[in-house]
Amino acid sequence: MAEIESGKELLANRGQRVYRVGECMESTTAVWRDVASYCGCGTMVPSVKAAVTDASEGEWVLLRPGCDGFDRFPDRVELGDYFEAIVRQLER
């Protein structure tokens, strides 16, 4: 829960919307509901697609793993590679 709390200030200052996945969906909603709108997309692929679709020109999309990312991947490198592969698929 401390990891989720630590992102709240940054989200309040810079973020607009959170695309949640995995087992942290409920806890992030409880902590962040007052600083950003949110969408529960279930898994990473639809979350990334929704974030890219919803972003306006000039806005940035931060891909940040939460609990789900650390459960499914042995390390941050493989998780980063997975995020990159999703984005590259969208570029086609």
N, C-alpha and C positions, 0 to 999 in steps of 0.2 A: 504494500500500500504506500510506502514511503516514496517509491519510484513514481507512482501515479501522482502523488501530492507535489513532488518536485517539479513536475511539468506545468503545474497550474498557473504560475506567474507568467511564464513565457507564453503560454496559450492565451492568457488574458490580455497580454500586451501585443501579441503578433498574430494569433490564430483567429480563425473565423469558424471553422467547422472541423469536427473530428469524425473520422471514419473508423469505427471500432471493429475489431475482429476477435474471435476466440474467447477464451475463458475470462478475460478482463473486461468484457463489454459492460457488465453490470457495475463493477467497481469504478470504472472510469466515468460512467454516466453519473453516479452518485457524487463523485468529487468534482467533475468539470461542468456539470449542467448549468451552473450560474455564470460561466465565462465563455461558452461557445455552444453553438448548435451541434448536433451529432446525428450520425447515421450508423445504424448497426447493419453491416453488410455481410456478416457471417465469416467470410474468408478473405485472404489478401487480394486475390485477383479481382473480384468485384469491387473491393474497396479502392484499389488503385484506379480502376477504370472510372468509378464514380467521382473520385477526387479530380482526376484529369478533366473529365467532362464538365464538372461544376466550376472549375477554376476559370476565371476571366483572364483575358490577355494581360500579361504583366504580373499576374499573381504567381506565387510560388506554392509548390506542394511539397511538404516535408514528409518523407517516408520514414517513420520512426517505429521500430519494433516495440511491442509491449510483451506481455506475458506469453501470448501465442507464439511469437517469433522465437523466443528462447526455448519453448517446449519442443518445437518441431525441427530445429536445426542444431547441429553439433557446435557451431560457433558463429560469430558475427560475420565472418567472411562469406560463408555459405548463404547466410540470410541476405547479405548485401547482394550477392550474385543473383539470388532469386528475385529480389526487388528489381534489379537491373534487367533481368530477362522479361519481367512483366512489362516494364516501360518500353523496352525494345519492340515487343510484340505490338504495342499500341502505336508505335511510330510507322508501322507498315501500312 
